[in-house]
Amino acid sequence: MTPPATRTDSDKSEPSPSFLKRLENLTTDAAAKALDMPHKPKAAIRVNRTPEQEDRLREIEMHAVTEFQGDLTQLEAALGMLRMGHHVGWRVLYLIHTKQTIRNYEEILGVKIRDIFGETGPSSYRSFGLNLALRFSNFWKVAGGTIKIPKRRDVA
């Protein structure tokens, strides 16, 4: 039932539909075990932003708050994404949000998330969606929803 933990580009194949179905019905802990997701100490998953990164986040935040007009829940969600980005990276953000939502939040914040966050962050390994997407040969098909995967928004 467990796919190999490490794969090269040449041996990437889609997880079987039966594996995905079983994964959908598992608890969070059991799904993490089925995916061979590593467990790291809390200190290893804390993000260490540089003073420049912290200043940039505060600048983006202040600009967004002062310039925003509209539904405050959208501003709040965009700011949450801004704060989570360094923890999980832009790949996880693209898996938990639709492309349109990402574009809306980028517009609110006045930034492109791929310009300010790395592909992954210290907590990205905890994402079921990213773990499964990396098992497929095309990340963007998973991110765009062409390939449906269960628990793509969950973390272990």
N, C-alpha and C positions, 0 to 999 in steps of 0.2 A: 504493500500500500504506500510505502514511503518512497518518493522520488529521490534520486541521488542528491546529496547536499551541494556538491560542486559540479558544475557542468561547463563545458566549453561551447563556443558558438557552433561547432560542428555537430554536437550531439543534443542540441536543444530540440525538444519535441514537445508538443502540447500535452499537458496532463490529460489523462483520459476522462471522458464524461463521467464514468463511474467514480473515479477518484474525486472529481469536483463535487459530485452529488454527496458522497460520503463526507467530504470536508464541510459542506453546507450544514450537515446535521450534527457535527461535533461541537463540543464545548470549546471555549477559547483555549484552554490548556491542552486539550486533546488535539485540536487543530494545529497548534504550535508544534506539538510533538510530531504529528504526521508530516509537517513540512520541514522537520529538522531545524527549526529556528533556534539559534543559539540563545543562551541566557547570559547576560552580562551583568556585572555589578552596577549599582546605581551610579557610582562615580564615573563609570565608562560611558554612560549615556547622557551625561550632562554636557550641554553645549558651552563652549568657552569662546564667547565673542570677544573680538579685539575692541579696544576703546573706540577705534574708528567705526567699527560695525555698530556698536551701541549708539554712537553719535548719529550715524546715518539712519538707524531705525527711529530714533527720537525725532529727527528732522522730517522724515517721511510721515510719521505719526502726527506731528504738529501741523504740517501742511494739510494733510487729509482732514483733520478735525476742523481747522479754521476755514477751509475752502468748501467743505461738503454741504450739499443741499439735497434733501430727500429723506428717504426712509432710514432712520437711525439704526435699524437692525442690520441693514446692509453695511453701514460704516463699521458697526461693531464686529461683524463677521469678517470684513476685510482686514481690520486691525488684528483680529485673532489669527488670521492666516499669516499676516506679517510677523507676528510673534512666534508662530510655529515653524516658519520656514527654515530657520537655522537648525532646528532640532531634527526635522525629517527630510529636508531637501525638496527641490521642486518636483522630482519624480513622484513622490508620495502625494504632494499637493495636487498634481494632475490626476492622480488615481482617486482621490476622495472628492474632488470637485469636477464639474463638467467644464469643458473648454469655455463655454459662455460665462460661467460663473467666474472662472479665472480672469477672463477679459474684463468683466464688470469690476472685480476687485482691483485689478491692475489700474483701471481707469480711476477708481476712487482714490487709490494710493499714489497714482502718478508714477508708477514704476513698472518694469517688466520683471516678473519673479525670477526668470532664468538669468537675469543680470545681477541679482543681489544674493541669490542662494545657490549653493552647490547642488549637484545632482542628488546627492544623498547627505544625510546628517548623522550624528551619533545615535539617533533613535530610529533611523529608517529601517534597520534590520528587523524591527518589531512589527512592521506593517505586513499583514497578510497579503494585501494587494500587491505590494512590491515583490514580496517573495514569490508569488505566483506569476506576476508579470515577467520576472527575470527568467522563469522557466519556459516562457514563450519566446519565439524568435522575433516578435515585433511588439515592442513596448507600446507603441502608439495605437495599435489595434486594441490593446487592453485598455489604455487610457481613454480612447475614444468610444469605448463600449461595443465595438464590433465583436470582440471576444468577451463574453460574459464570464466573470469569475465571482464566486461567493466570497463573502466577508472582506471585500476589497477595502472597506472603510474601517476595519477592525485592527486593533493592535494587541499584541500579547505582552 
